Amino acid sequence: MKVQIQGQAVRLRIDEAELVRLQGGGRVENCTLLPGGLACTQRVELVDGARPEFSGTAQDWCLRLPRSVLVDYVGRLPCKDGLAFGLPTAGSGAVEFAFEVDVRDSARVRGKARR
């Protein structure tokens, strides 16, 4: 999983192999080990609920995506558009999440995009 964080935006991109793992009930994660023994881990899992869920700390967090939303998205693959949603933060702000399957990997595995 590739993770990009800038300001109040988080982009998570997975490949087709990670998608298979996620759909099979597993999790996808990224862990970065930093000097001083610090580890930063981000995870994605599926839930049966209707809304995305977020839990954890700044150093170790998990985003849970609704299974039904992922199923709809997978039906459109390969495509450049991903899932996008905001989750509220303390106060009146929000974090904007983007979740996508790498379009090049998806096209390689699934064939050309449908028109």
Secondary structure, DSSP 4 states (H G I P E B T S, - for coil): -EEEEETTEEEEEE-HHHHHHHHTT--EEEEEEEGGGEEEEEEEEEESSSS-EEEE-SSEEEEEEEHHHHHHHHTT-S-S--EEEEEE-STT-EEEEEEEE-HHHHHHHH-SPP-
